[in-house]
């Protein structure tokens, strides 16, 4: 079999039993891999109405068809489940080298079901799976557990682990691999902790067949020469995502002081130029030619990142313009195993509650001493950390001010305030996993390139669905691939790769249809789990509060305008007025699932 290994490894933790079953190749044809294939499996694997904290909630690791083949950026893995944080469908992506190792071990998908009787490390060596006691590894931080398992099992093992945050079921706990790579959003790490699994270690000694290897390698060479090692992708290597700080601040959309402002006076202290001064070296994921990873060192702390989202949520959102404190906070979240977006959002909210006199959790805007202790306190549920671990929605509601929580579907907002980029309001509201910048990116056109007016919703529904660089269907295709967002791949380049996979010419419409199928699957899952059109909403302050300064001063999103844009979005999607895919649309997409 070419590209796919054709195998799904099912691990029953409750019985310490494993089975290997054939990959559903009809689903692979329709959904490709990654996001699409994950969603199709989740619709079968997750019982309708299942409590996401139940041991019956399966945890899936899914590769893309090009993992392990040499296609640049395609080493990424998608992790999925019913999110413990939101109750929505969840797909969370992570780079590094775990996905190729899965393929080398012979598996396209690994499914963890049930709950181990005692803390466990799952050790996979090709077709041998062992359940090892994890007692000696409990409490270890992410770098510590990876080092210990490579020492104790195999120096070449690839490890997917949780830190103390996952052990303590913090709703936004990450999964960690290669120390600095995180499946961050939505709480997959919490689910693995609930399953009594400290880590999954894997070692594969096989290979991946690509059919006509000579022709495939010729295509790889041409892609690298013409489409990858080019100026279009150079920004990712030279600067990486910190380049966005000045752009988003300049557009008046940089979250500041718990989203009470869109510009941050200290942005110049935590922008790309500042981080380049403390950069030690560049790093790359397995089989990636771009090498976007920035390894920084300052004040005795070294780590990869922070990336833009961390800079925004843990920096400006907390009124922290101290580059050393921000880097240290990022490292602390990495080590404890916490998603930095949700952590920064909750910490900024606590600071806002204190400033307004609603609650004192020991955190103040711009004060770094307590700020630096917050990740550890949250991960251990210690002191005020136990309240912070509630998440933004529950914390704000507890103190009687739900309007201060910036979230949709209980997932905290990332680093783009929609009052500075109206297209993102519709993107956040319709995202399958809650507020997310990785479902569509109108910011690129509204702020970065300036090709679309940022302060209107006119035409944004159509763009959000159909744009071939930044729209939802394209992103769903891209993450079914799974190609990293930092390769500005387009449909022409994807078609080159798909000709090798499918052995024939591929049309643009066929490719976009893969993404549209995946998007509709996510909608069907959420509808089945009780989400409705009422959940496609925005925080009240986006409608009711405006900024006093900056390019977005005075801007708010009118409720009627938003309702009209959402209705247009449903219509263009082929959904009814309640946001439910029509029978005609499902037949058109060859989707066999109904709710």
N, C-alpha and C positions, 0 to 999 in steps of 0.2 A: 504494500500500500504506500502511495507517495504522499509525503507531507504529514498526513495523519498517521498516528500509530494504531488507531482502531481499537483502543482499549480504554475502559473506564475502571479504575480501582475503587472499589467500595469497601470502606473500613467501618465495621460495626464495633464501636467502642464498648458498648454495653456487654457484648459477648466475646470481645477480643477475637473476632473472626473477620477474615478478609475474603472477598471474591473479586474476580475479574470478569467483566461482561463486555460485549462488543459495543463500540460507539455507535450510536444511531446515525448512520450515514445519510439518511434522508433529512434528518434535522441539520446535519453538517452542510448538506447541499443548500438548504433554505436559509440557514442562519450563519454559516461560515465557521464561526468559532467565537472565542472571547465572549463579549456581551450578549450577542444573539443566542449562541448555543447555551450559555449559562442561563439566560432567562427561560428558554424552552425547557431545560431540565428542571429549573426551580418550580415551574408551574406544575410539573408532575411530582416532584419530590416533596414539596411543602403542602401539608394538609390544609385545606381552606379553614381560615379562622384560627390557625395555630398560634398559641402564645409564643412570641419570638424569643422568650427567655427559656422555653421548654427544651429539654435535651433532645426532643424529637425534631427540633429545627436543624436541618442539615447544613453543613458548611462545605461549600464546593470550591475547589481550586481548578480553574479552567485555562488552558493555553490557547494561543492562536495557532493557525496552521503553519505559520512561518517561524515559530520558535525553534531554535536549534539549527536553523538552515543557513545562517549568514546574512539574512535580510536585516539591514540596519534597523535598530530600535525595536525589533520584533521579539525581544527577549522578555517582554512584559507579561505578567500574569494577572488574571482577574479573579478576585475572591468574591464569593456571593453567598447570600442567605436572605432570610427575612430579617430585616435590620432590628437588632435589639434597641437601637436608639429611637427609631421612627416608626417601626411596624410596616414600612414600605418595602418594596423590593430593593435589594442592595447589590450594586456591583462596585467594587473598590479595586483600584489598579496599583500594581507595584512593579518596579523595575528590578534590576539586579540580575541574578543568574538562576533563580529557582525554577522558572518555567522551562528553560532549555534542559535542566537536569531532569525534570519530570519526563520530558520527551525522550531523553537518553535512557531513562529507566523503563520506558515503554508505555507511557500513559499520556493520554490527552486530557483526562479529567480524573481528579481524586475527590471522592465524596466521603466526608466524615459524618457518621450518624450516631445517635445515642450518646451516652455519657460513660466515661471510664469509671470504674469503681474506686480507683485511687489515682492520685496525680500521675500522669503518664507522659512519656516521650514516645512518639511513633517513629520508628526507624525503618525506612524503606531502602532496600538495596536490590535494585532490579526487581525480580519477582519474589523476593523474600521480605516479609514485613514482620517486625517484632514490636512488642509492647513492653517498653522498659520503664522501671520505676523512676519517677521524677522527683522523689522526695528530696534528694540532695541538691536539686536545682531550684527549688522553690525560693522565691524572693529575689532571685538574680535579675539584674537589669538586662536590657536587650544585648548589649555588647558582651556582657559576662556569660550569658547562657550560650550564645553562639560560640564563643571561645572555648567554653567548657565542653560542648558537644563535639567540636572538631578535635579537641584533645582526647576525649574519651571514646569517640566512635571512629572517625576518619578525618584526616586533615582536609580532604577534598569534599567533605559533605556540605551540602547546601541546607540551610536551616531557616524555617519559618517559625518564629517564636512570639510569645507574649512577654511583656514585662509585668511588674507588679500591678499596673493598672488593669491588665487583662485578668490577672488572678483575682482581683477584687471586683471584677465585673463593672468597671466604670463604663457608662454607656457609649463613650466615644474612644474606647481603647483600640489601639492599632494592632495589626500584625506587622512584624519586623523581619526583614531578611537582609543579608549582607550589611548588617548593623545600621546603615543610614537609610535604607529603603523601606518605606512604610505604606501598607494598605491602610490609609488613614481614616477615611470618613465612614460613619455609619455603625461602627462598633463590632466589626468582625472579630477583633481581639477579645472583646467581652464574651462573645459566643464561644470562642475556643476555650476561654477560662471556665465558662459554665460547663463545658464538656470535660473538664478535668484534664485538659491537654496543655502542657507547658510548651511543647514544641513538636514540630514535624521535621525530621531530618531525612534527607534523601541523597542517594548516590546512584547515578546511572552510568552504565558502561557501554550502552548501545549507541545507535546512530539514527539519523533521520534520512529517509530516501527522498530524493527530489526528482525522480524520473530521469530525464535527459540532463545529466549533471553538466555536461559541456555547454549546452544551450542556456541552462539556468545560470551558470557562473558568468556567461557572457552578458546576460541581462543584469546581473548584480554589478558587474564592472561598469556597464553603461549607466545604470542608475546612480552609482557613486560619483561617476565623472560628471554627469549632466544635471543631476537633480539633488544630490545630497551635499557634496563638498562644494557648495556654491554660496554666493553672497546672501541668497534668500534664507539660508539656515545658519549663516555665520553668527548672527546675534546670539544664538543659543550657546555657541562655544565661547564667544568672546565675553559676553556679559551674563547670559542666563536671565532668569526672571526678575532679578533686582532691577533690570532695565525698565521695568514697568512702574517703579516708584514715582519717578519724576513725571511720567506720562499720565498716570492716573491722578496724581496730585494736581497736575496742571489742568486736568479735565474736571476737577472739583468732585471727584468720586472716591477719594481715599478715606476709608473709615477712620474717624478720629474721635477719641473720647466717647466710646460707645455709640458711634454713628450720630453724634450730635453735630458734627461738622464734616465737610468734604475736603478740606485742605488742612495740612499739618505743617506748622511752622518749622518743625524739626526734621522735615523730610530730607534735607540736604545732608544730614548726619547719618542717615541710614539708607542712602540711595546706592545705585550701582557703583558710582565713583568711590564712595566710602568703602564699600565691601571689596572692591578691587585692591584697595590698599592693604587689606588684611588677608588677601587670598594667598594660600600656601601652594596649592597645585590644583590641576584639573583632573577629573576622574570621569569614567564612563561605565555604563552598564555593559553586560555581556553583549557581544556582537554589534556594538554601536559605534559608528564612525563620527558622530557629532560631538560626543564628550561634553555634555552640558553641565556636569556636576562640579560645583565650586566647593573646594575644601578650604575652610577659613580657620584662622587662629588669632586669638586676641586675649590678653590678660590671663594666659595660662589655660584657656579652654580651646579645644579644637573640635571641629565637627563639619559635616557637610551641611550646606545651607547657611542661613535660612533662605528659603525661596520667597517669592513675592508674597504669597498668601500669609506666610508666617510673619513677614515684615509688617504687613498691613494689620493683621489681627492682634499680634503680640507686641507690635511696635506702636504705630500711630493710634490704633484703637485704644491702647492703654496709656496713651500720652507718654510713651517711652521713646526718646530719641537717643538713647545711650547704646552705641553699637556693641559694646562689650556685654552689657546686661541683656540685650536682645539675643545675641549669639549664645550666651549662657542659658537663657530661658529655652531657646530652641534645642540645645543639647540636653537639657533636663527633660523636656518632653520626649525626645528621642529615647533616652535611657529608661524612663518610667513606662514608655509605651503609650503615649497620648497623642491624639490628633491635635496639631497645633491650632487649627482653625477654631474648633470648638473650645479648646482651652483658652485661647486668647479672647474669644467672644464672652465666655463666662466670667473671666477675670475682669474684662472691661465693664461688664454689666455690674459686677460687685462693686467696682470703683464708682460707677454712676449711682448706684443705690446709696453709697456712703456720702457722696457729694450732695445728693438731694435730701439727705437726712432720713431716708427710708429704712436703712439697715446698715449696721457696721460689722463687716466681715473682716476687718483688719487690712483692707486694701484701699489705696488712694491713687488717683491718677498721678503718674509720673514718679511715684515713690518706689524705688527698685528693690529695697531690702525684702519687704514682704512679698512683693511680686515674684522674686526669684524662688521663694519658698513654696509658692502656690502649686506648681506641678507635683511636687512630692506629697504635699498635703492632700491634693485631690486623689492621687494614685493610691494613697494609703487610707483614704476616707478619714483623715485625721483632723480634729478640730473643725475649723471653718471649711476645710476640704470636703467634709461630709455633706455640707449644704451646697457647695459649688458643684459637687458630683451629681446634683439633680439635673443639671443642664440649664440652659438659658430660659426656656419656657417655664419650667417648673419653679425655678428660683425666683423669677420675676413675679409669677403668680403667687408664690408663698408670701411675698411681701406686699401684695396688693397692687402691683404695677405691671401687669402683663404687657403693656404698651412699650416697655423698655427692652423687651426681648426681640432681637432681630433674627427671626427664623421663619421658615415655611415648612410645613409638615414635620415640625420639631427638629429640623436640621439647621444649625446656625449658619448665618450668612457668611460667605467668603469676602474677598477684598475689593468689592466694587459696589459702592452705594448706588442703588438704582435712581436716586434723584439726580445723579450725574450722568446716567446712561439708561434711559428709559427702556431700551430694548431688554436690558437685563431683568427688569421687573417681570416681564412676561416669561423670560427664560427661567427665572427662579420659580415662578408660580406653577409652571407646567412641568418642571423637572420631575422625573420619576422617583428619585431618591430624596427629594426635598431640595432646599436652596443649594444650587450647585453651579459652578462656573464651567464644569466639564461636560455639560449637555449641549450648550450652545454658547457662542462668544461674540455677541453683537458689540461688545466693548472694542473689539478689533477694528470695526468699521466706524463706530460712533466716536471713539476717542483716539485710538492709536493712529489710524489712517485718516480719520476725519471725512470719510466718504459718505456717511449717513448723518443726518441731524440728530444729536443726542437727546434732545428734550421734546420728543414727540413719539407717539405710538403709531402714527400713520405708516402703514406698509410693513410694520415690524412683524406681524403674524406670518405673513408670506415669507419674509426673509428668514425668520426663525426656523421654519420648516424646511425650506427648499434651498437655502444658500449652499453652494458647493464648497465653501471654505468657511466653516463656522456655524452652519445650521445644524439642527437636531438630527436629521436623517443622515447627514454626512458624518457627524460625530459618531452616531451609532454604528455606521459602517466601519469607520476608522477603528473603533474600539472593539469591533468584532474581529478585526484583522490580526492581532492587536498592534497597531503602530503607535509609537509615542507621539504625543501632541507637538513635540518640539521638531519633528520632521514635517515640514510644510508639504506633505504629500497631497497629490490631487488625483482626480479620477483617472487621468491618463496613466499616471504612474502605477496606481492600483491595478489598472487593467493589464499592464505589463506583467505584474506578478500573478494575477488571476489566470492569465493564459497558460502559465505553467501548472497551476493548481487544477484547472478544469480542462486543460488540453484543447482549448478552442478560443476563438475571439469572444470578447466580452463587451457588452454595450454599457454606456453610462447609465441608462435607465435600469438595467439589471443590477448594477452596483448600488444605486440609490435605493432600489427596492429592498435590498438586504437590510439597510439601515431602517427603512420604514417599517419592515416587519418587526425588527427588534424593538423599535419604539412603541409599536402597538402592543407587543407582548408585555412590556412594562406597565402599560396602562391597564391591560386586562388583569394583571396580577393585583395591582393596587385596588381596582374596582372590586375584585373578588374579596379583598381583605377589608372592605368597608369604606374606602376612601371615595369621595364624591367630588363634584365640581366645586363644592364649598371649600374644599381643601386647596384648591388652586388660587391661593390668596396671597396677600401682602401684609406685612406688619402695619399697624394703624399709623405709625409715625411717618411712614413713607407718603401716606395720603394727607396727613394733618400737620406735619412739622416741616419747615423749610430751613435752609442754612442762611446764616446772616452775612456770610462773605464767600468770596471765591466765584469761579465761573458758573456754579450751579446755585448761587444765592437766589432765594425766593422761589425755587422750583419744587413743586410737589406733583404727584401723580393723581390726577383727577379720578375719582371713583367711577364716574360714568364713562370716561374715556377708557379706563382699564377694562371695565365690564364689556364695552363694545369690542375692544381688541381681543379679549378672551373669547367672545362669541364668534368673532371672525376666525380665530385660530381653530376652534372646534369645527367650524364649517369647512375650512380648508383641509383639515385633517380627515374629513369624511366621517366625523363623529356627530352624534346628535346634540341637541341643545344642552344635554346634561353631561356632555363629555364622554359618552359611551360610543365606542366604535360600532358602526352600523354593520349589519350582516353583509351587505354588499361590499363594504371595504374589506372585511375579513376574508370573504371568498376571493376577492381580487388579489389579496396578498398570500393566498394559499395557507392561511392560518387555521389550524384545526382545533383551536381552543375557544371555548365559549364561557361566559360568566352568567 
